[in-house]
Amino acid sequence: MHSVLYVPRPRSALPAGLSAAAYVRDDGVVEAHVDRDQIDSRLVRRLSVTSTTIASSLKPRPLGVLGEPWGRVHFVIDEYLDGEIEPTITPAGIVVPLPPLLMRVDLQLDIEDLGSGITRFYYQPKVRIGPDRPLPWL
């Protein structure tokens, strides 16, 4: 489970009341279906690459062995972000900077909840991975 693919979908194709849902394909790729009306198309590929980077940076638990979620996923708006999205992974959670105005808050919150739940598929990291940036929970 190292590849993540964001797939824009009409709201009617998502579970009732949600703007995002995650599915694991038979080949192990995680598809994050997101409400296409709540995300700018320029962000979809960048989130796929970033999420794949996060998953590849963590040690997966054996298939069928789930732990407790070990951290929160937080999106942080970065006014100056114009290139690659570089996440910071810590034992307390994952911070993902986002450019402003490319995703609505409802979708942002649903993806944060999905990502936080998916941490149960991975071992909690012992050290910080990625840029040294202020963390919202400190």
N, C-alpha and C positions, 0 to 999 in steps of 0.2 A: 504494500500500500504506500507507494512513494510518489505516484503521479496523481495530480489533482487537476481536473478540468472544469472550469466554470462554463455553464451552458445557459444562455438567456432563454427563458420560456415565458409564454403568456401566463398571467396570474391564474387563469382558470386551470392550468396544468399543474399547479402546485397544491399541496395540502391546504385545506380550508384554514384561513386565518394567518397563513405564513407567507412570507415573501422569499423564502429560501428553504431548500431541502437537500439532503445529501444521500447519495446512493452509491453503493460499492458494486461495480461491474464484476462479471465473472473473471476478467483478467486482472482484477485488483485495483483498477483505476477508480478513484473517487470522483464522481460527477456531482458538482454543486450546482443544482438548478436554481436559478435566481430570476426574480421578476424583471423581465426585460424593460419594463417601463420605469424602473427605479435605479437603473445603472447606465452610465454612459458606455457606449460600445468600446471606447478607447481604454476602459479600465478592465474589461473582461480578460483579455490575454495577459495583462500585467498581473492580475490576481491569480490566474492559473500558474504562471511562472513562480510567483512569490509563494503560493501555497505548496507547490511541488518542492521548492527550496526548503521550506519549513519541514515538510514530511521527510525529506531526504536527510535533514540534519538531526533528526531524532531517531533513537533506536526503537524499532517496532517490537511490541510484545508478540509472543507466539500466537498463531491463529487460534481463536477460540478462548484465549486468556485475556480477560478484560480487567483492568485495574480501575481505581477510582479516578475521576478527572482530577488532575493535579494543578491546573492553572487556568486562568482566564485569558481569552483572546481579546485584545483591545485594539481598535482602530484609533489612530490619532491623526488629526488633520495637520498637514505640514504645508504651509503656504508656499514654501520654496521648492517643493518636490516636483521635479520635471523629468527625471530619468528613472532608473531602476528603483523599485521599491525594495529596501533592505530591512527585513524584519529583525527584531531583537528577541531572542529566546532566552528565558531565565527559568530557574526552578519554580518561580511564582506565576509564570505565564508568558504570553507572547504579545509583543507590541508590533503593530503593522502601521507604518505611516501611510497616509493617503493624500493625494492631491485634493484640494477643495472642490466642492460642487460636482463631483462625478458619481456620487451615490447618495440616495436618500437615507435618512436616519432609520426608518423602519427596516430597510434591507440591511443596513449596517448592524443593527442590533440583532437581527435574526442570524446573520453570518457569525457574529461574535458568539452567540449561544451555541450554534452548531460546532464551531471550532473548539469551543471550551469543552463540549461533550466528547469530541473526537480525541482529546488528549488521553482518554482512557485506553486508546489503542497503542500508546507509546509509553516508554519508561520516562519518568521525570528526569530532566537533565540535571547534572550536578553543578555545571558551570554556565556562565553567560555565553551565548553564541550570537555573534553579530555586533553591530555598532553599539558603542557605549552612549546611550541616550537616556534622558530622564524617563523614569517609569511612572505611569499614572497612579499606581497604587502605593507609591512611597511618599 
